[in-house]
């Protein structure tokens, strides 16, 4: 389709702006590189030198800087431990070919099936199928789209009525539920596959979401989301100590005495998550559960969690380091003969099993 003169002028203006920003970026990069060269050989200026080099991205560092930082000063290479960058690199590998987590986090039934194959407790699904066939009773449960990874289109069915998990709106009737589902999914619910699950409860209310950032046998962080009556978020480290974690605007849990993470999770639960993570041949996987009076109930996987770019700088580095360490542990285990038999026997590995050496 030909461009109008107005749109062409707009495109030319954007191209000029991009070219100007590229020139500015390159000029600043060269200035930092030149400053690093000047500081590198000055006596008693190693801290200033490291500060200057830290302004460079890894691809902008010179070989002599890598040698000076890693071999001579024996300091961590700057900007190389980033959880968000590791996720981006992993996504790029997925574009180039198969990665073992490709089929995890895509289909909730597949996630559940794989978890059950490993003996992990899972949510009970009472129904799966079309929107029109969902039972319209008020027997406690939770309806959700089968291929969506957030709370849009998710509804609690409670004895008192149906409640939107995403908007915390109480629905007057099933027509109201249908309207909200249409708004939240940007399509009519008849176009989506659905499932109805038993309602998982903790202390008489819908159980909280518990999202474990798992790094091949180790836990880096836990995010708890209480969605009843309104969403509230809390963040914890590997030892379940509360921590600042993200720069997003999600509402924070004000009283952690009402948190399941602080009052209902023990070392046995954490060890079960670690062991589950170590049976999946990937360096990182977020493993999501619902909290219940009986403990953790598996819900789904997420290999690329939303809003991960908003994790704060300190935790980006910490989780980025854990990602690298997990890759090393995984490689060590593979070279020493670990087979991941449950994963290889499950359909989620079918593409890996179909691969042939060139």
C-alpha positions as CSV (number, residue, x, y, z in Angstrom):
1,X,0.0,0.0,0.0
2,X,1.5,3.4,-1.0
3,X,2.3,5.9,1.7
4,X,0.6,9.3,1.9
5,X,3.0,12.3,1.9
6,X,2.0,13.1,5.5
7,X,2.8,9.5,6.7
8,X,6.1,9.5,4.7
9,X,7.2,12.7,6.3
10,X,6.3,11.1,9.7
11,X,8.4,8.0,8.9
12,X,11.3,10.1,7.7
13,X,11.1,12.1,10.9
14,X,11.2,8.9,13.0
15,X,14.2,7.6,10.9
16,X,16.0,10.8,11.6
17,X,15.3,10.6,15.3
18,X,16.5,6.9,15.4
19,X,19.7,7.9,13.5
20,X,20.3,10.8,16.0
21,X,19.8,8.5,19.0
22,X,22.1,5.9,17.5
23,X,24.8,8.5,17.0
24,X,24.4,9.7,20.6
25,X,24.6,6.2,22.0
26,X,27.7,5.4,20.0
27,X,29.4,8.7,21.1
28,X,28.6,8.0,24.7
29,X,29.8,4.4,24.5
30,X,33.1,5.5,23.0
31,X,33.6,8.2,25.7
32,X,33.1,5.5,28.4
33,X,35.5,3.1,26.7
34,X,38.1,5.9,26.4
35,X,37.6,6.8,30.1
36,X,38.0,3.1,31.1
37,X,41.3,2.9,29.1
38,X,42.6,6.0,30.9
39,X,41.6,4.7,34.4
40,X,42.7,1.1,33.9
41,X,46.5,1.8,34.2
42,X,46.4,4.6,36.8
43,X,47.5,3.5,40.3
44,X,44.9,3.4,43.0
45,X,42.0,4.0,40.6
46,X,40.6,0.4,40.3
47,X,37.3,1.4,41.9
48,X,36.8,4.3,39.5
49,X,37.8,2.0,36.7
50,X,35.2,-0.6,37.7
51,X,32.6,2.1,38.0
52,X,33.3,3.3,34.5
53,X,33.3,-0.2,33.1
54,X,29.9,-0.9,34.8
55,X,28.4,1.8,32.5
56,X,29.0,-0.5,29.6
57,X,26.8,-3.4,28.5
58,X,28.7,-6.7,28.0
59,X,28.7,-6.4,24.2
60,X,30.4,-3.0,24.6
61,X,33.3,-4.2,26.7
62,X,36.7,-4.7,25.1
63,X,38.9,-7.8,25.6
64,X,41.4,-5.9,27.7
65,X,38.5,-4.9,30.1
66,X,37.3,-8.4,30.4
67,X,40.9,-9.5,31.3
68,X,41.4,-6.7,33.7
69,X,38.1,-7.2,35.6
70,X,38.0,-11.0,35.7
71,X,41.7,-12.0,35.9
72,X,43.5,-9.1,37.4
73,X,41.0,-7.5,39.7
74,X,39.0,-10.8,40.2
75,X,35.7,-9.0,40.2
76,X,32.4,-10.1,38.7
77,X,32.0,-9.0,35.1
78,X,29.5,-6.1,35.2
79,X,25.9,-6.4,33.8
80,X,26.3,-10.1,33.0
81,X,24.0,-11.3,35.8
82,X,20.5,-10.2,34.9
83,X,17.4,-12.4,35.3
84,X,15.6,-10.4,32.6
85,X,18.5,-10.7,30.1
86,X,18.7,-14.5,30.8
87,X,14.9,-14.7,30.0
88,X,15.4,-12.8,26.8
89,X,18.3,-15.0,25.7
90,X,16.3,-18.1,26.5
91,X,13.4,-16.7,24.4
92,X,15.9,-16.2,21.5
93,X,17.0,-19.8,21.8
94,X,13.4,-20.8,21.6
95,X,13.2,-18.8,18.3
96,X,16.2,-20.7,17.0
97,X,15.0,-24.2,17.9
98,X,13.7,-26.4,20.7
99,X,14.2,-25.8,24.4
100,X,12.9,-28.3,26.9
101,X,10.4,-26.0,28.5
102,X,8.7,-25.2,25.2
103,X,5.6,-27.3,26.0
104,X,5.4,-26.3,29.6
105,X,3.2,-23.3,30.5
106,X,1.3,-23.5,27.2
107,X,-1.5,-25.9,28.1
108,X,-2.8,-26.2,31.7
109,X,-4.0,-29.8,31.1
110,X,-0.5,-30.7,29.9
111,X,1.1,-29.0,32.9
112,X,-1.3,-30.9,35.2
113,X,-0.6,-34.2,33.5
114,X,3.1,-33.7,33.8
115,X,2.9,-32.8,37.5
116,X,0.7,-35.8,38.2
117,X,3.3,-38.0,36.5
118,X,5.8,-36.8,39.0
119,X,3.4,-37.4,41.9
120,X,2.7,-33.7,42.6
121,X,-0.7,-32.9,44.0
122,X,-2.8,-30.9,41.4
123,X,-6.0,-29.1,41.2
124,X,-9.0,-31.3,40.3
125,X,-10.7,-30.4,37.0
126,X,-14.5,-31.2,37.0
127,X,-15.2,-30.1,33.5
128,X,-13.4,-29.0,30.3
129,X,-15.1,-27.8,27.1
130,X,-17.1,-25.0,25.6
131,X,-18.5,-21.9,27.3
132,X,-22.1,-22.9,26.8
133,X,-21.6,-26.3,28.4
134,X,-20.1,-25.1,31.7
135,X,-22.4,-26.2,34.5
136,X,-24.4,-23.1,35.7
137,X,-24.7,-24.2,39.3
138,X,-23.3,-22.5,42.4
139,X,-21.3,-25.5,43.6
140,X,-18.0,-24.0,44.7
141,X,-15.4,-24.0,41.9
142,X,-13.2,-21.9,39.6
143,X,-13.7,-21.4,35.9
144,X,-10.9,-20.3,33.7
145,X,-9.7,-20.2,30.1
146,X,-7.5,-23.2,29.3
147,X,-4.8,-21.3,27.5
148,X,-4.5,-18.0,29.3
149,X,-1.8,-17.4,31.9
150,X,-3.2,-14.5,34.0
151,X,-6.4,-13.9,35.9
152,X,-8.4,-12.4,33.0
153,X,-11.4,-14.5,32.4
154,X,-11.1,-16.4,35.7
155,X,-14.1,-16.5,38.0
156,X,-14.7,-17.9,41.5
157,X,-18.0,-19.8,41.9
158,X,-19.0,-19.3,45.5
159,X,-22.2,-20.2,47.4
160,X,-23.1,-16.5,47.3
161,X,-22.5,-16.1,43.6
162,X,-19.9,-15.7,40.9
163,X,-16.9,-13.3,41.4
164,X,-14.4,-12.0,38.8
165,X,-10.9,-12.8,40.0
166,X,-9.4,-10.1,37.7
167,X,-11.6,-7.2,38.6
168,X,-13.0,-8.4,42.0
169,X,-16.5,-7.7,40.7
170,X,-19.5,-9.7,42.0
171,X,-21.6,-10.9,39.0
172,X,-25.3,-10.4,39.2
173,X,-26.0,-13.4,36.9
174,X,-24.4,-15.6,34.2
175,X,-25.1,-12.9,31.5
176,X,-22.9,-10.6,33.6
177,X,-20.2,-13.2,33.8
178,X,-20.3,-13.6,30.0
179,X,-20.0,-9.8,29.5
180,X,-17.0,-9.5,31.8
181,X,-15.3,-12.6,30.2
182,X,-15.8,-10.9,26.8
183,X,-14.2,-7.6,28.0
184,X,-11.3,-9.3,29.8
185,X,-10.4,-11.7,27.0
186,X,-11.2,-9.4,24.1
187,X,-13.2,-12.1,22.4
188,X,-16.5,-13.9,23.1
189,X,-16.0,-16.7,25.5
190,X,-17.5,-19.2,23.0
191,X,-14.2,-18.8,21.1
192,X,-12.2,-20.1,24.0
193,X,-11.8,-23.5,25.7
194,X,-12.7,-23.5,29.4
195,X,-12.3,-25.6,32.4
196,X,-14.1,-25.8,35.7
197,X,-11.9,-26.8,38.7
198,X,-12.7,-27.5,42.3
199,X,-12.2,-24.4,44.5
200,X,-9.0,-24.7,46.5
201,X,-9.5,-23.0,49.9
202,X,-7.3,-21.9,52.7
203,X,-8.9,-20.8,56.0
204,X,-12.4,-20.9,54.4
205,X,-11.5,-18.5,51.5
206,X,-10.1,-19.1,48.0
207,X,-6.5,-20.2,48.3
208,X,-3.8,-17.7,47.4
209,X,-1.6,-18.0,44.3
210,X,2.0,-19.0,45.3
211,X,4.5,-18.5,42.6
212,X,7.9,-20.0,43.1
213,X,10.8,-18.7,41.1
214,X,12.7,-22.1,40.9
215,X,16.3,-22.5,39.6
216,X,16.9,-26.2,39.0
217,X,16.6,-27.3,42.6
218,X,16.8,-24.0,44.4
219,X,14.2,-21.3,45.1
220,X,15.0,-17.7,44.4
221,X,11.8,-15.9,45.3
222,X,8.2,-16.6,46.2
223,X,5.3,-14.3,45.1
224,X,2.0,-14.6,47.0
225,X,-1.1,-13.2,45.5
226,X,-4.3,-13.1,47.6
227,X,-7.3,-12.5,45.3
228,X,-10.1,-12.5,47.9
229,X,-11.7,-10.0,48.2
230,X,-9.2,-7.7,46.3
231,X,-5.8,-8.6,44.9
232,X,-2.8,-8.1,47.3
233,X,0.8,-9.1,46.6
234,X,3.6,-10.1,48.9
235,X,7.2,-11.0,48.0
236,X,9.6,-13.3,49.8
237,X,13.1,-14.7,49.4
238,X,14.3,-18.4,49.4
239,X,14.0,-18.5,53.2
240,X,10.5,-16.9,53.2
241,X,11.8,-13.6,54.5
242,X,9.8,-10.6,53.1
243,X,11.7,-8.5,50.7
244,X,11.2,-5.6,48.2
245,X,11.1,-7.3,44.8
246,X,9.5,-5.3,42.1
247,X,8.9,-1.8,41.0
248,X,5.4,-2.5,39.7
249,X,2.3,-0.8,41.2
250,X,0.5,-4.0,42.4
251,X,-1.1,-3.5,45.8
252,X,1.0,-4.8,48.6
253,X,-0.2,-7.1,51.4
254,X,-0.3,-4.9,54.4
255,X,-0.5,-7.5,57.1
256,X,1.8,-10.5,56.6
257,X,0.1,-12.3,59.5
258,X,-2.6,-13.1,56.9
259,X,-0.1,-14.4,54.5
260,X,0.0,-18.2,53.8
261,X,3.7,-17.9,53.0
262,X,4.6,-16.7,56.5
263,X,2.1,-18.9,58.3
264,X,1.3,-22.0,56.2
265,X,4.5,-23.0,54.3
266,X,7.2,-25.1,56.0
267,X,10.5,-26.6,55.0
268,X,8.8,-29.8,53.8
269,X,6.8,-27.7,51.2
270,X,10.0,-25.9,50.1
271,X,11.8,-29.1,49.7
272,X,9.0,-30.5,47.6
273,X,9.2,-27.5,45.3
274,X,13.0,-27.8,45.0
275,X,12.7,-31.5,44.1
276,X,10.0,-30.8,41.5
277,X,12.2,-28.2,39.9
278,X,15.2,-30.5,39.8
279,X,13.3,-33.0,37.8
280,X,12.8,-30.6,34.9
281,X,15.8,-30.2,32.6
282,X,15.8,-26.4,32.5
283,X,17.8,-23.8,34.5
284,X,14.7,-21.8,35.5
285,X,10.9,-22.4,35.8
286,X,8.3,-20.5,37.7
287,X,6.1,-23.2,39.4
288,X,2.7,-21.9,40.4
289,X,0.6,-23.4,43.2
290,X,-2.6,-22.6,45.1
291,X,-2.4,-22.6,48.8
292,X,-4.8,-24.9,50.6
293,X,-5.4,-26.2,54.1
294,X,-3.7,-29.4,53.0
295,X,-0.7,-27.7,51.6
296,X,0.5,-26.7,48.1
297,X,-1.6,-27.7,45.1
298,X,0.1,-27.4,41.7
299,X,-1.6,-25.1,39.2
300,X,0.7,-24.3,36.2
301,X,4.2,-23.5,34.9
302,X,5.5,-20.2,33.5
303,X,8.9,-20.2,31.8
304,X,8.6,-16.4,31.0
305,X,6.7,-14.7,33.8
306,X,4.9,-11.4,33.0
307,X,6.5,-8.2,34.3
308,X,9.8,-9.8,35.0
309,X,11.5,-6.7,33.6
310,X,10.0,-4.8,36.6
311,X,11.9,-6.8,39.2
312,X,14.2,-4.4,41.0
313,X,17.9,-4.0,40.2
314,X,19.2,-5.9,43.3
315,X,17.0,-8.9,42.6
316,X,17.7,-8.9,38.9
317,X,21.3,-9.4,39.7
318,X,20.6,-12.0,42.4
319,X,18.3,-14.1,40.3
320,X,20.5,-13.6,37.3
321,X,23.4,-15.2,39.2
322,X,21.1,-18.0,40.3
323,X,20.2,-18.6,36.7
324,X,23.9,-19.0,35.7
325,X,24.5,-21.3,38.6
326,X,21.5,-23.4,37.7
327,X,22.8,-23.8,34.2
328,X,26.1,-25.0,35.6
329,X,24.4,-27.5,37.9
330,X,22.2,-28.8,35.1
331,X,25.2,-29.3,32.8
332,X,27.1,-31.1,35.5
333,X,24.2,-33.5,36.1
334,X,23.7,-34.1,32.4
335,X,27.4,-34.9,31.9
336,X,27.2,-37.3,34.8
337,X,24.4,-39.2,33.3
338,X,21.1,-37.8,34.7
339,X,18.3,-38.9,32.4
340,X,15.2,-37.0,33.5
341,X,13.1,-40.1,32.9
342,X,9.7,-38.7,33.8
343,X,10.2,-35.7,31.6
344,X,11.4,-37.8,28.7
345,X,8.5,-40.2,29.1
346,X,5.9,-37.4,28.9
347,X,4.4,-35.9,25.7
348,X,5.8,-32.5,26.7
349,X,9.2,-33.8,25.5
350,X,8.0,-35.2,22.2
351,X,9.9,-32.6,20.1
352,X,13.1,-33.3,22.0
353,X,12.7,-37.0,21.4
354,X,12.0,-36.4,17.7
355,X,15.3,-34.4,17.2
356,X,18.0,-36.1,15.3
357,X,21.7,-35.2,15.2
358,X,22.8,-33.5,12.0
